[in-house]
Amino acid sequence: MQDLGFDVLLKGSNMQRLLIGLWTSLRISLIAVVISIFLGLIVGVLMTRKNIILKVFTRVYLEIVRIMPQLVLLFIVFFGATRVFGIDIEAEKASIIVFSFWGTAEMADLVRGALISIPKHQYESAKALGMSELQIYLHIVMPQTLRRLIPLSMNLITRMTTSLIMMIGVVEVLKVGQQIIEANRTSSPNAAFGVFAAVFVLYFIACWPISMFSKYLERKWV
């Protein structure tokens, strides 16, 4: 036990600190996920519109997210906003902004793909029955879109980890782990293995229910 570095988890309040750090990560991720899903549905619908201005705007937005690393976006929002615009943004708020910006684009692209995969004859049949465009989306298009989005969106949610936020000073679970390792470097040289193994288990416990919920929805809806 001691050779693997697990003993440091039992020292003082180290385990409690890891759990608090995990909650910080999950809190930021949860807020970003909720915002991303809501805005992603709206932007995804806009991506399917024939308006050329909307198409250009959403395409540029999506390409920025795909090309720009999340860490660069974090630095731009956290340090750039402070230096250039004089806006004092807290690290956690900057993290939520960046992950929501990234997650919205990813979710919107998933929504766009799900929408265009629905056969055109369903739109035409609904119009022939006298349904308005809003009714078509609410009663025909969106229910099918949501079902197709389940596996993909759950995968996106589990990928929306916030370990990069330690780079702008947010004390999340990996940051706490590094602090514990540094504090016990002399007394427990193998602390890194035990601490990061514990972090892995914590992340797995946090993400596993999401995967199980996804499978449940697939069995129920698909």
N, C-alpha and C positions, 0 to 999 in steps of 0.2 A: 504494500500500500504506500509506504513512505518512498520507496524507490521510484514510483511512478508519479510522484508529486501531488497525489490526491490529499495529502495531509494538510496542505495549505488551505484547503477549502473549509477545514474545521477550525482554523485559527481565528479567534476573535469573531468579527462580523463579516468575514469574507464572503460566505455564501449568501448572506442577506444583501450585501452590496451588489453581488452578481444579479440577484433577483430584481433589485431596484433598477439596475442598469438594463435588464431585459425588459422591464415594464416601460422604461423610457423609449426603448427601441420599438416596442409594440404599440405604444401610444402614438408615436409619430407615424408609424406605418398605417395604423388603423385610420387616423384622420386623413392621411394622404389617399388611402384606398377609397374611402367614402367620397371624397371630393373627385377623385379620378373616375369613379364609376358614374357619378351624376353628370359631370361635364363631358366625359367620354361618350355617353349616349347621345348627348346633344351634338357634339362636334362630329360624331360618326354619321349622324343623319345629315348634317350639313355637307359632309364629304360626298354624299350621293346626289346632291343637287346639281342641276345643270348650269347654275350660275358660274360664269367663268371667274369672277372675282373671288367667290368662295372657294372654288377649286384651287386657285393659285395660292390663296392665303393658307388653306389647310395643308396643301402639299408642302409649302415652305416650312410651316410649323412642324410637320412630321419629319421632314428631312433634317431640320435643326436638331431635333431630339435624337434621331438615329446617328447623326454624325458627331454631335458634341458629347463627350464623356460626362457622366453625372458629376464627377469630382470638379470638373471645370465649371459646370453650372453652379455648383455649390459655392465655389470661390467667387464667381461673378456676382451672385446674389448677395452673399454675406460680406465679402470684402469690397466688391465694386460699388454696391449701393451705399456703403458707408463713406468710401473715399470720394466718389464722383458726385453723388446726390446729397450727401450729408444725412442720410437716413440711418438711424441706429436700429438695426434689425437684430433681434435675439437669435441665437444660433438655432434653437428649436423651430422658431417661426421660419427662418431661412430654409431649414431642412424640409419643412412641410410644403413650402412654396415650390421648391425644386422637385421633390418627389411627386407632387400633384401635377406639376407641369409635364414631367416625364410620363407619369402614369396616365394622364388624360390623353396624350398623343397615342400611346400604345393601345389603350382601351378603344379610342376612336377608330383606329385602324382595324381592330377586331370587329367592331360594330359595322364598319363599312363593308368588310368582307362578308359578314353574315347577311347584311341587307341585300347585297348584289347577288348572293347565292339563291335568293328566293325567286322562283320562276316568274317570269313577266306575266304569264297568263292569269296568275292569281290577282295581280293588280287590275288587269283588264276585266276579269270576271266581276270583281268587286265594283268597279266603275259601272259596269253594265247593270248591276243590281241597284244602282243609284246611291251608293255610299260615297260620302265625301272623302277627301284625302286624309283628313284627321281620323275619321272612322276606320279607314283602311289601315292606317298605321297602328291605331290602338287595338283593333280587334283581329287583325289578320297578320300584319307584318311583325309587330313587336313581340307577340307571344312566340312566334317561330324563331325570331332573332335571339330572344333571351335563352331559349332552349339550346340553340347552337353555340351560344356564348359560354355556357356553363363550364365545359372543360378548359377552354382557352383562358377565360377570365380567372379561374381558380389558379391556373398556372402562373398568370401574371401577378396575382396577389402574393403567392408564395415567393416570387422573385423580387418583390418589392421590399428587400431588406435594407436596413439603414446603417450598415456598418461604416459607410464612408463619412457619416456625420461626425465621427471622432476627429476628423481632420480639421473641423472648425470649432472644436472645443466642447461638443456635446458629450456628456459623460454617460455613454450607453454601455451595453454589456461588454463589448470588446475592449473599450477604453478601461473599464473597471478591471477586466482580466489582465490587461497590460500593467496596470498599477499594482495589482496583487503580485504579479510575477517579478516586477522590479523590486518591490519591497521585500521579497523572500528569495532573492537571487543567491544570497550567501548561505542562508540556512537550508534552502531546498533548491538545489541546482536544477532538478527536473520538474520544477513547478509548472513550467510552460505546458507540459503534456497533460497534467492533471487539470489545469485551469481551462485549456482550450477543449479538452474532452468534455468537461462540464458545460462549457458554452455550446458545444455541438449538441449535447443531449437536451439542453434548454431550448435551443432553436427547433430541434426535432419535435419536442413536446408541444411547442407553440404552433408549428405548421401542420403537424399530423392531423389534428381535428379538421382543419380546412380541407385536406385531401379526402378524409372520410366523408365530410359533408358534401363534397363535390360528387363522389361516387353515389351517395344516397340520392341526390337530385337527378343524376343521370338515370338511375334505375326507375325513379318515379316519373320523370318527365319524358325521357327518350324512348 
